[in-house]
Amino acid sequence: MGLNQSVEDAGQSSPETLSYILAERFAKKCFTPLELTHFRDNFFSRATDQNGLKYWNEKTLSDFLGIPDSSDTECPLDAGPVIFRMVSYLGAFPFQKTLAPSVLTFDAMVKVAVLLTERYGRVLRRGRRDRIRLLFGSLADVGRKNLGLSGQDEENEDTAAKAHSSGYDIDQPANDEEEDEDGDDLALAALESLDAIEVFKHDQRVDRTVYEAHISTETFHRLLMLLLVIAPLKTLDDVRTYTDDLGAERMETVRNEADNILGAFVEDEATGYGSGISHKSFSKMISNSLPHLFDPLTPLFEHMLFSKNLNLSQKRGRTYSIPSVHTEEQAKSDTRMPPSPLLVMLPGAFESVILNPSLISHLSFFLPSTSRGLNFLQSGSQLHPVFSTAVHGSSLTSFSHHVLTWQAPSLMILHGVTEQNKTIALGAYLPSPWTSSSNHSSSSKTSDSHPSLFQLSPKHLLLPGNPSPSVRQNTNTPTAYFSTATGLALGCKLPPSSRTSTPQPYPYGAGSLLIDSSLESADFHVSSVGHDGAFLPPVTTSTPAEKTHIDIYNLEIWGVVQSEDSSASAGQGQSAVEIQKAKWEFEAREAERRRNVNLNAGVGDSARESARWLLESAGLVGESGRYGGSV
């Protein structure tokens, strides 16, 4: 059936036929001819044939993607069944009520690949917003037909060719208060040109007050563990490179980070995790606090677009731009280091005692994306070691020497223990360089991305930077402030200066972090109200105000080195390291000159003032002889 003829007959077609027509449109609009050729080869070379129906089962899908399942005794992850249930739901788009769970035919897999690789922009309106609804539906449990979390057995395969007409009860929408009239815009936009709106509406005509749907926390936890492990995945990377050799220590960090993220989705802690995750909580968290959580699925399903069996660049003298794909033999002989989130950490003066691969993956789920729309790990950004209390000590003089000379975005990570004897990890992303206290107004200068204050454990919490120009330009409420007298202050308000006393910053707005001058303790303030400060309220906080006192174990500052293509024009990237080295060399020369200056004896007032002016000009001495700085 050709596409044009399919469209002409769409108005009188069944949901099954319309689903097939939509898959044709997706294939034509979202894939290049070369990608579609590779897609066909990957699918049909592995498909099971039952009475002329070619489809993939759970094992085929898991084996092709390299996703561990219960049959993989060497890998502690068991995410294959979760991915299969998601794919079976998405393959029925936009008729989940009628056709889901879908048999994974070629047409179903086309729609899956388009939705999960975010290629729907050419055929769908408002796709990203409503993609969240699809992802929720693919994971929710209520009324779902049992596809077998332990694997698809022979009975499933015998019935695979039958029509799945009853669908998922999850697609009978709950009475969700944040849904609007055009909540089905993604599906309607897909069908409006096919004259098939009425068929879709009939499929979706249900009582919204009957069902309440939730995602099982056990299901979501298994998916989170997979996403944490494969977060650095690039297109055509072998997934097994990331899932092999997951030892006990690494798995413990993966589980811990999955617990920390999961806790943010379950708002009612009094009922525990048993109640599951509601659509409201899921949508709010993905939209506002973890926007890059599902990014690893894009390179994962882009594997469908490149076949190891084809090398079209050698046929008929044509030259195609096809990424290099390793054969199994080549992969075995490849002696390169396996990909790891730790590879984003550049060598330097110290190794982190806080960061680990799982925590870096967690950071990549919400750190600001680059201009290309990629997350932190997939954009090629790296972390340069700037300051660590474990190596450089707790001196703010040392802090100013290492941090104030870094002229690029930075990441601060703090690890400690609360008064309740619970470990806690939090930090901040600062897109503007740290500056001296005499010039803290420069912290308001514009940047491509906004700052953020966040908590990583024991529960994920994100306080985004306030985009309001009036707040960002207010010198009395800088994003971050540094002073040797008062310590570090993020999201605080500065009182008027005084000649008789040292002004103490104080919490202001929805979130702030105060670190004392000894870098030994901190106070973390979070509130669900307050839109006039440097940081906005988190989406999950229900208490009016909360203060957490922290005894600091370690504090680290990491410089964010952006990839060359995204930062060369801004003068950042590797040049930030060179700029810092140049500043250190300047400081060393000034320190040598300072040794020859006697401020206390043998010189007149004029010489003393000249020497002090020299030190202040170099930024080595502030007012009253104190070192100082701010952001």
C-alpha positions in Angstrom: 0.0 0.0 0.0 1.5 3.3 -1.1 1.4 6.3 1.2 -0.8 8.5 -1.0 -3.4 5.8 -1.4 -3.2 5.1 2.3 -4.1 8.7 3.1 -7.0 8.7 0.8 -8.5 5.6 2.5 -7.7 6.7 6.0 -11.1 8.2 6.9 -12.7 4.7 6.4 -9.9 2.7 7.9 -9.6 0.7 11.1 -7.2 1.7 13.9 -4.9 -1.2 12.8 -4.8 0.2 9.2 -4.3 3.8 10.4 -1.5 2.7 12.7 0.2 1.1 9.7 -0.3 4.3 7.6 1.2 6.4 10.3 4.2 4.2 10.5 4.7 4.7 6.8 4.6 8.4 7.3 7.1 8.2 10.2 9.5 6.2 8.1 9.3 8.5 5.1 9.6 11.8 7.1 11.9 10.9 9.9 14.5 8.6 8.4 16.9 9.0 5.5 16.7 6.3 2.8 20.1 5.0 4.0 18.9 4.8 7.6 15.7 3.1 6.6 17.7 0.5 4.7 19.8 -0.3 7.8 16.6 -0.3 9.9 15.0 -2.9 7.6 18.1 -5.1 7.6 18.4 -5.0 11.4 14.7 -5.9 11.9 14.1 -8.6 9.3 17.4 -10.4 9.8 16.4 -11.1 13.4 12.6 -11.2 13.2 10.5 -14.3 14.1 8.2 -15.5 11.4 4.9 -16.9 12.5 2.4 -17.6 9.7 3.8 -14.8 7.7 3.9 -12.3 10.5 7.4 -11.1 11.3 7.9 -9.7 14.8 10.4 -9.3 17.6 10.0 -10.9 21.0 11.5 -9.7 24.2 14.7 -11.8 23.9 15.3 -10.5 20.4 14.9 -6.9 21.5 17.2 -7.3 24.6 19.9 -9.2 22.6 20.0 -6.6 19.8 20.1 -3.6 22.2 22.5 -5.3 24.6 20.1 -4.7 27.5 20.6 -7.2 30.4 17.6 -9.3 31.5 16.9 -12.1 33.9 18.7 -14.6 31.6 21.9 -12.7 31.9 23.4 -14.2 35.1 26.6 -12.2 34.7 25.0 -8.8 35.0 23.1 -7.7 38.1 20.8 -5.4 36.0 17.5 -6.8 34.9 16.1 -4.0 32.7 15.2 -6.0 29.6 11.6 -6.6 30.6 11.1 -3.0 31.5 12.3 -1.8 28.1 10.2 -4.4 26.3 7.0 -3.3 28.1 7.8 0.3 27.1 8.3 -0.6 23.5 5.1 -2.8 23.4 3.1 0.3 24.5 4.8 2.8 22.3 4.5 0.6 19.2 0.7 1.0 19.4 0.8 4.8 19.1 -1.6 6.6 18.8 -4.1 3.8 19.5 -2.8 2.6 22.9 -6.4 2.0 24.2 -7.2 -0.3 21.3 -4.0 -1.8 20.1 -1.6 -1.9 23.1 0.3 -4.0 24.0 1.5 -4.0 20.4 3.1 -6.9 18.6 6.6 -5.6 17.7 6.2 -5.7 13.9 8.4 -3.6 11.6 5.8 -0.8 11.6 5.5 -0.8 15.4 9.3 -0.6 15.7 9.4 2.3 13.3 7.1 4.3 15.6 9.1 3.2 18.6 12.4 4.4 17.1 10.9 7.8 16.1 9.4 8.4 19.5 12.4 7.3 21.6 15.0 9.0 19.4 13.0 12.2 19.4 12.8 12.4 15.6 9.1 13.3 15.7 9.7 17.0 15.1 9.1 16.6 11.4 5.6 15.1 11.8 4.2 16.0 15.2 3.4 19.2 17.0 4.4 19.8 20.7 6.0 16.4 20.7 8.4 16.8 23.7 5.6 17.8 26.1 3.3 14.9 25.2 6.2 12.5 24.9 6.2 12.6 28.7 2.7 11.3 28.7 3.6 8.5 26.4 6.6 7.5 28.6 4.4 7.5 31.7 1.8 5.3 30.0 4.5 2.9 28.9 5.7 2.4 32.5 2.4 2.5 34.4 1.0 -0.8 35.8 -2.7 -0.4 36.4 -4.7 -2.8 34.3 -1.7 -3.7 32.2 -1.7 -7.1 30.5 1.0 -9.3 31.9 3.8 -9.6 29.4 5.9 -11.5 31.9 8.6 -9.6 33.8 10.7 -12.7 33.8 10.7 -13.0 30.0 8.3 -13.8 27.2 7.6 -17.5 27.2 6.4 -19.8 24.5 2.7 -19.1 25.3 3.3 -15.4 24.6 4.9 -16.2 21.3 2.1 -18.5 20.3 -0.4 -15.6 20.8 1.8 -12.8 19.4 0.0 -12.8 16.1 -3.4 -12.3 17.6 -5.0 -8.8 17.8 -4.6 -7.1 21.2 -8.0 -5.4 21.2 -8.6 -4.8 24.8 -5.6 -2.5 25.3 -4.3 -1.0 28.5 -6.5 0.4 31.2 -3.8 2.9 31.8 -5.0 4.6 28.7 -8.3 5.3 30.3 -7.1 8.6 31.7 -7.4 9.5 35.3 -9.1 12.7 36.5 -5.8 14.5 36.4 -6.1 18.1 37.5 -3.3 19.4 35.3 -4.6 17.9 32.0 -6.0 20.4 29.5 -8.4 20.3 26.6 -5.7 19.6 24.1 -3.9 17.0 26.1 -4.0 14.6 23.1 -2.4 17.1 20.8 0.5 14.8 19.9 -1.8 12.0 18.7 -4.3 14.3 17.0 -1.5 16.1 15.1 -0.3 12.8 13.8 -3.7 11.9 12.4 -5.3 15.2 11.4 -3.8 15.0 7.9 -5.1 11.5 7.5 -8.7 12.5 8.1 -8.7 10.0 11.0 -9.5 12.2 14.0 -12.9 10.6 14.7 -11.4 7.1 14.8 -8.8 8.3 17.3 -11.4 10.0 19.5 -13.6 6.9 19.5 -10.5 5.0 20.7 -9.9 7.4 23.5 -13.6 8.0 24.6 -13.5 6.8 28.2 -14.6 7.9 31.7 -11.7 10.0 33.1 -12.9 9.4 36.7 -12.7 5.6 36.7 -9.0 4.8 36.8 -6.0 6.1 38.8 -2.8 5.0 37.2 0.7 4.8 38.9 4.1 3.5 37.9 5.4 0.8 40.2 8.4 2.0 42.1 10.1 -1.3 41.6 9.7 -1.0 37.8 10.9 2.5 37.7 13.9 1.7 40.0 15.1 -0.9 37.6 14.8 1.5 34.7 16.7 4.2 36.7 19.5 1.8 37.4 19.9 1.1 33.6 19.8 4.8 32.7 22.5 5.6 35.3 24.7 2.9 33.9 24.3 3.8 30.2 24.1 7.6 30.7 27.4 8.2 28.8 26.2 6.1 25.8 27.0 7.5 22.4 25.5 6.4 19.1 26.9 3.0 18.1 28.6 2.4 21.5 28.2 -1.2 22.5 25.9 -1.2 25.5 27.7 -4.2 27.0 30.8 -2.1 27.4 28.9 -0.2 30.1 27.0 -3.1 31.6 30.0 -5.6 31.9 32.0 -5.8 35.0 29.5 -4.1 37.3 31.1 -5.1 40.6 29.5 -5.0 44.0 31.0 -1.5 44.8 29.7 0.0 41.5 26.3 -1.6 41.9 26.0 -0.2 45.4 26.5 3.4 44.0 24.1 2.7 41.2 21.4 1.5 43.6 22.0 4.5 45.9 21.7 7.0 43.2 18.5 5.3 41.9 17.1 5.5 45.4 17.9 9.2 45.6 16.2 9.9 42.3 13.2 7.7 43.0 12.6 9.5 46.3 11.9 12.7 44.4 9.1 11.1 42.5 7.2 9.8 45.5 5.8 12.9 47.1 3.9 11.3 50.0 6.7 9.8 52.0 4.3 8.8 54.8 2.8 6.1 52.5 6.1 4.8 51.4 7.0 3.7 47.9 4.1 1.2 47.7 1.6 3.8 46.3 3.7 4.2 43.1 4.3 7.3 41.0 1.4 9.4 39.8 1.3 11.1 36.4 1.3 14.5 38.1 4.5 13.8 40.0 6.1 12.1 37.0 5.3 15.0 34.6 6.5 17.7 37.1 9.8 16.0 37.8 10.7 15.2 34.2 9.7 18.6 33.0 11.3 20.7 35.7 13.9 18.7 37.7 15.2 15.9 35.5 14.8 17.0 31.9 17.6 14.8 30.5 16.6 11.6 32.4 15.5 9.7 29.3 18.3 11.0 27.0 20.2 7.7 27.1 17.3 6.0 25.2 18.1 8.1 22.1 21.5 6.6 21.3 20.3 3.2 22.5 17.5 3.0 19.9 19.6 4.7 17.2 21.3 1.3 17.1 18.3 0.4 14.9 19.6 2.8 12.2 23.0 1.1 11.6 23.4 -2.5 10.6 26.7 -4.4 10.9 25.6 -6.5 7.9 25.7 -3.6 5.5 28.6 -1.5 4.1 26.9 0.5 1.4 29.9 2.8 1.0 31.6 0.1 -1.1 28.7 -0.5 -3.5 28.5 1.0 -7.0 31.3 3.4 -6.2 29.0 5.4 -3.9 30.3 7.1 -0.8 28.0 7.4 2.2 28.8 8.8 5.6 28.3 5.7 7.7 29.7 5.6 11.3 32.3 2.9 11.9 30.7 -0.2 13.4 33.0 -2.7 15.1 32.5 -6.4 14.5 32.6 -8.8 17.5 36.1 -9.8 16.6 37.2 -6.2 16.4 35.5 -5.4 19.7 37.4 -8.2 21.4 40.7 -7.0 20.2 40.0 -3.4 21.0 42.3 -2.4 23.8 40.8 1.1 24.4 39.5 1.9 27.9 35.8 1.2 28.3 33.6 4.3 28.3 33.0 5.7 31.7 31.5 8.9 33.2 34.9 9.3 35.0 36.5 10.0 31.6 34.9 13.4 31.7 37.3 14.3 34.6 40.5 15.8 33.3 43.8 15.0 35.0 45.0 17.6 37.4 46.1 18.4 40.9 43.7 15.9 42.6 41.3 13.1 42.1 37.8 13.4 43.4 36.8 11.8 46.7 33.1 12.7 46.1 32.4 12.1 42.4 31.9 8.5 41.0 30.4 7.3 37.7 26.9 6.9 39.1 26.9 10.4 40.7 28.2 12.0 37.4 25.4 10.2 35.5 22.9 11.6 38.0 24.3 15.1 37.3 23.9 14.6 33.6 20.2 14.2 34.0 19.7 17.8 35.0 22.8 20.0 34.3 22.1 22.6 31.7 22.3 21.4 28.1 24.6 22.9 25.5 23.5 25.0 22.5 23.2 21.7 20.6 20.6 20.5 23.0 22.8 17.6 24.4 23.2 16.9 28.0 26.4 17.2 30.0 27.8 13.8 29.2 26.7 13.5 25.6 27.9 17.0 24.7 31.5 16.2 25.3 32.0 18.6 28.2 34.6 17.7 30.8 35.5 18.6 34.4 38.8 20.2 35.3 39.9 19.9 39.0 40.1 23.4 40.5 39.9 23.1 44.3 39.5 20.3 46.9 39.5 20.6 50.7 41.0 17.1 50.8 44.1 18.3 49.0 44.3 22.1 49.4 42.9 22.3 52.9 40.2 24.6 54.3 42.0 27.9 53.8 40.0 30.5 52.0 43.2 32.0 50.8 43.9 28.8 49.0 40.3 28.8 47.8 40.7 32.2 46.3 44.0 31.3 44.6 42.5 28.3 42.9 38.9 29.3 42.3 39.0 33.0 41.5 41.5 32.3 38.7 39.1 29.9 36.9 37.4 32.0 34.2 34.7 29.6 33.1 31.6 27.8 34.5 32.1 25.7 37.6 30.5 23.0 39.6 30.6 22.9 43.4 30.0 19.6 45.1 29.8 19.2 48.9 29.6 16.0 50.9 28.9 15.9 54.6 26.6 14.7 57.4 23.4 16.3 58.9 22.5 16.7 62.5 20.4 13.5 62.1 23.6 11.7 61.3 22.6 11.2 57.6 25.0 11.6 54.8 24.1 14.4 52.3 25.5 15.5 49.0 24.6 18.8 47.4 26.1 21.4 45.2 25.7 24.2 42.7 26.2 24.9 39.0 27.6 28.4 38.4 27.7 29.4 34.7 29.7 32.7 35.5 33.2 32.8 36.8 33.9 33.5 40.4 35.1 37.1 40.9 36.7 39.2 43.7 34.6 40.8 46.4 35.3 44.3 45.1 33.5 43.3 41.8 30.7 41.0 42.9 28.3 43.0 40.7 29.8 41.2 37.7 28.0 38.0 38.8 24.9 39.4 37.2 26.3 39.3 33.7 24.4 37.2 31.2 25.1 33.6 30.4 23.8 31.0 28.0 22.6 28.9 30.9 21.1 29.6 34.3 22.7 28.6 37.6 21.2 26.0 39.9 21.4 24.8 43.5 20.8 21.1 44.0 20.7 18.2 46.4 21.9 14.8 45.2 21.3 12.7 48.3 19.5 11.5 50.3 16.8 12.7 47.8 17.2 14.5 44.5 16.2 18.2 44.7 16.7 20.9 42.2 16.4 24.7 42.7 16.7 26.3 39.3 18.2 29.7 38.9 15.8 32.6 38.7 15.7 33.9 35.1 14.2 37.3 36.1 16.5 40.1 34.8 15.7 42.2 37.9 17.0 39.4 40.2 20.0 38.6 38.1 21.1 42.2 38.0 20.6 42.9 41.7 24.0 43.2 43.2 22.6 42.7 46.7 21.4 39.2 45.9 24.3 37.6 44.0 24.1 34.0 42.9 27.3 33.3 44.9 29.4 35.4 47.2 32.9 34.9 48.6 34.6 36.6 51.5 37.4 35.5 53.8 35.5 37.0 56.7 32.1 35.3 56.2 32.8 32.4 53.9 30.8 31.3 50.9 27.2 32.3 50.3 24.9 31.1 47.5 21.4 32.5 47.0 21.8 34.9 49.9 21.2 38.6 50.4 24.0 41.0 51.3 23.3 43.7 53.9 24.6 47.2 53.5 28.3 47.5 54.0 29.6 48.9 57.3 32.9 50.3 58.4 32.5 49.1 61.9 31.4 45.5 61.3 31.5 42.7 58.7 28.2 42.3 56.9 26.8 38.8 57.2 24.9 37.4 54.2 21.6 35.8 55.1 19.2 33.4 53.4 16.8 34.9 50.9 14.2 33.5 48.5 13.5 29.9 48.0 16.9 28.4 48.4 20.3 29.3 49.8 23.6 27.7 51.0 25.8 29.3 53.7 29.3 27.9 54.2 31.4 29.2 57.1 34.9 30.7 56.7 36.5 27.6 57.9 34.8 25.5 55.2 33.8 23.1 58.0 30.0 23.5 58.3 27.1 24.7 56.1 23.4 25.6 56.4 21.2 24.6 53.5 17.9 26.5 53.4 15.0 25.3 51.2 11.5 26.8 50.9 8.5 26.1 48.7 7.8 29.9 48.5 9.9 32.8 47.4 10.3 33.9 43.7 12.4 37.0 44.3 15.7 35.3 45.2 18.5 33.9 43.1 16.9 30.4 43.1 13.3 29.3 42.5 11.5 26.8 44.7 11.9 23.1 43.9 8.9 21.2 42.4 8.7 18.6 45.2 9.0 20.6 48.4 5.7 20.8 50.3 7.0 22.3 53.6 7.0 26.1 54.0 10.7 26.3 55.1 13.4 23.9 56.0 17.0 24.3 57.3 19.6 21.6 57.2 22.8 22.0 59.2 25.7 20.1 57.7 29.1 19.1 59.0 31.3 19.2 55.8 33.5 16.2 55.1 34.7 17.3 51.7 34.1 20.2 49.3 35.3 20.3 45.7 35.1 22.9 42.8 35.3 21.5 39.3 35.7 23.7 36.2 33.3 22.9 33.4 35.3 22.7 30.2 32.9 22.7 27.2 33.7 21.0 24.0 35.7 23.0 21.4 32.9 23.4 18.9 30.4 24.8 21.5 32.8 27.0 23.4 35.5 28.2 21.1 33.6 31.4 20.2 33.1 32.1 23.9 36.7 31.8 24.7 36.2 28.9 27.1 37.0 25.2 26.6 40.6 24.3 27.0 41.6 27.9 27.0 40.2 28.3 30.5 43.0 26.0 31.8 45.6 28.1 30.0 44.1 31.3 31.4 44.2 29.9 34.9 47.9 28.9 34.4 48.7 32.4 33.2 47.1 34.0 36.2 49.0 31.7 38.5 52.2 32.7 36.8 51.3 36.3 37.3 50.6 35.7 41.0 53.9 34.0 41.4 55.7 37.0 39.9 53.8 39.3 42.2 54.5 37.1 45.2 58.2 37.3 44.4 58.0 41.1 44.1 56.1 41.2 47.4 58.9 39.4 49.2 61.1 42.4 48.4 58.7 44.9 49.9 59.0 45.6 53.6 55.7 47.1 54.8 56.7 47.4 58.5 60.2 48.8 58.8 62.8 50.8 56.9 60.4 52.5 54.5 58.5 55.7 54.5 54.7 56.1 54.3 54.9 56.9 50.6 56.8 53.7 49.8 54.4 51.7 52.1 51.4 53.0 50.3 52.9 52.4 46.9 53.7 48.8 47.9 50.1 48.3 49.2 48.7 49.7 46.0 50.8 47.2 44.0 49.4 44.3 46.0 45.8 45.5 45.8 46.1 46.0 42.0 47.3 42.4 41.7 44.2 41.3 43.6 46.3 39.7 46.3 45.2 42.0 49.2 41.7 43.5 49.7 40.4 46.2 52.0 42.1 46.3 55.4 44.7 43.8 54.1 42.2 40.9 53.8 41.9 38.5 50.9 38.4 38.5 49.5 36.2 37.6 46.6 32.7 37.0 45.4 30.7 35.8 42.5 
